[in-house]
Amino acid sequence: MPPLRDGPPYVMTEMIAAEPALAERILTRLSGVESGAGRLAAAIRSTAAAGLQVLVTGCGTSEHGALGTVEILRDAMRRAGLPATPGSPLAVQAFEASLDPPSRGLLIGISHEGSTAATNAALATARANGVQTALVTATDRSPGAALADIVVTTEELDQAWCHTVGYVSPLIAAAAVGGHLTGDGVDAAAVRSLMAAGLSDPATAESVAAALVRTATILVIASGADRPAARELVLKLEEGTWIPSAMRDLETFLHGHLPATDERTGLVLILSDRDRRADRVARARQALAAAAAVGLRAAAIVSDGADAAISAALTPAGRIVVPEAPGLPAPVAALLSTATALQLLTERLARARGTNPDPIRRDDDRYRAASEAAG
């Protein structure tokens, strides 16, 4: 249990503030070809050359890290000119992967502490089938690390249970692996600056939180490489603010979900992916216009390019604007620019609601019993 505090700053607050420097440290440690990231890049290269599939798996926040990892690796593999294997790389949920394990290729697990039962079961069953395994985790001294042929250690551990470092660190590791695949490396200072920018406007985050604090539910919509961030924001909202929330793909949102919404519904658009930007912006405008007609409280986390293309009137609850970072690969820029911003929004919304995000409600006997029942 994290130390319980009467009010902010929470442990989560301190974890978020530490992430820009943490990101730079991880990238520096993983820059060598003999590092875990370098060895994983070599394994991905040989797997692709053999026409085999690369799978990435995890649970909870780590599942969202796995989804983001796939976005980053897909782009890096394409830019590196590696042979394209249908359905590779692909994210798979860990429990499902343990029940239907691959028989060939490479399985990469994402597990912050290396102790998630479903992820370890997926690694164990894959390894028993002769599949090469890898794990991205905080330390190589964990049960999961013992099941992996390659371990990529971030050496950074979350101190709050509303995991923030647990989401960011595998994305940073994936960026490092992508840099090895392409041979371009990753500008660690640029990443640090980008993530710091997501924390640079707490007043706006507080304003958006004030507009959303009385909502009965919150929907988060996104497209492309922004979808892992949308899923992660939903998890953070439910863990840290206790507001029921759901993720919808940008297009999916407009196909049958609006009848269940009204003025008590909050909406957050995440749009930072610069790939096919014009198409995504055009559809986002339509989604926000539909939300306005119903009376949803719409807000957004957007890059400055998308911000300029979407009328402020469409997000009356406000918006957090993050930099484009054109010097970084598109999915890396999208995922890392929004990571600290979505976490800051969650933390400020927790403050507005008077909830402590650190213990994810396990300081309440009912929720502690629920956690124990879930194993």
Beta strands, then each sheet from edge to edge (+ up, - down):
strand 1: 54-58
strand 2: 90-93
strand 3: 106-110
strand 4: 132-137
strand 5: 150-153
strand 6: 217-222
strand 7: 245-249
strand 8: 265-271
strand 9: 297-303
strand 10: 319-322
sheet 1: 2+ 1+ 3+ 4+ 5+
sheet 2: 7+ 6+ 8+ 9+ 10+
end
